[in-house]
Amino acid sequence: MYSIGMYSYIGRDLRSGAAAAHAEGAARDAATNTLLLQSQVDRLALAVEALWTIVQDTTGATDEQLMERITDVDMKDGVRDGKVKRPARDCPKCKRKIPPRSPRCIYCGTEVHYVPFQ
Ligand SMILES: [Zn+2]
């Protein structure tokens, strides 16, 4: 026979069990997404290296020139941090600021032309 206190305990236990199962599922999803991202990064690194060898072979560019250019591009946002942060853009229709890589205005839905590397 259960007392009210025991029902409360059982309910809490079920809720914590459901929460734990949800957390485990979220952790599995995160781990899977991390593996997928790592795989994409590996493929991109391979493609970049292959492209770099083509550039070297066809132009004679050196690793030093590449490193200098990487620094130049890195400094476009004023911070040498190994990343390029793109500034927010203005929607051409409503003029609000939108994320730099968004293909559409998040406020009015206007399509915004994507310009690579801007
Ligand atoms: Zn807009």
Residues whose N, C-alpha, C, O or C-beta is under 5 A from the ligand:
A	BS01	ZN	C91 K93 C94 K95 C105 Y107 C108 G109 T110
